[in-house]
Amino acid sequence: MVWLNETNITRRGEEYDGAKDALKWAAMTYVVAALASIATLVQYVLIFLGNRDRE
């Protein structure tokens, strides 16, 4: 966002707001991917701990 402001790539108004919104949702993909990775890790830990009880 700082780069957009400094270089005036986008005009203020609708174009700027659209770029800001697109960048926000692009960043959210990283958040969702991190959460999915954590969920997968927890799943594997639970599977591992569940298999230890059977031995």
C-alpha positions in Angstrom: 0.0 0.0 0.0 2.9 2.3 0.8 4.3 1.7 -2.7 0.9 2.4 -4.3 0.8 5.7 -2.4 4.4 6.7 -3.2 4.4 5.9 -6.9 0.8 7.1 -7.7 0.3 4.0 -9.8 -3.4 4.1 -8.9 -5.5 7.1 -8.8 -7.3 7.9 -5.6 -10.8 6.7 -5.6 -12.3 3.5 -7.1 -9.1 2.2 -8.6 -7.1 2.7 -5.4 -9.9 1.1 -3.3 -10.0 -1.9 -5.7 -6.2 -2.4 -5.5 -6.4 -2.2 -1.7 -9.2 -4.7 -1.6 -7.4 -7.1 -3.9 -4.2 -6.9 -1.8 -6.1 -7.6 1.4 -7.7 -10.7 -0.1 -4.4 -11.9 -1.5 -2.9 -11.6 2.0 -5.8 -13.6 3.4 -4.8 -16.5 1.2 -1.6 -16.7 3.2 -3.6 -16.7 6.5 -5.9 -19.4 5.3 -2.9 -21.5 4.1 -1.2 -21.1 7.5 -4.4 -22.2 9.3 -4.7 -25.2 7.0 -1.1 -26.2 7.7 -1.7 -26.0 11.5 -4.8 -28.1 11.2 -2.9 -30.7 9.2 -0.1 -30.7 11.8 -2.6 -31.2 14.6 -4.3 -34.0 12.7 -1.0 -35.8 12.3 -0.1 -35.3 16.0 -3.4 -36.8 17.0 -3.0 -39.7 14.7 0.5 -40.3 16.1 -0.7 -40.1 19.7 -3.7 -42.4 18.9 -1.4 -45.0 17.4 0.9 -45.0 20.5 -2.0 -46.1 22.7 -2.5 -49.3 20.7 1.1 -50.6 21.2 
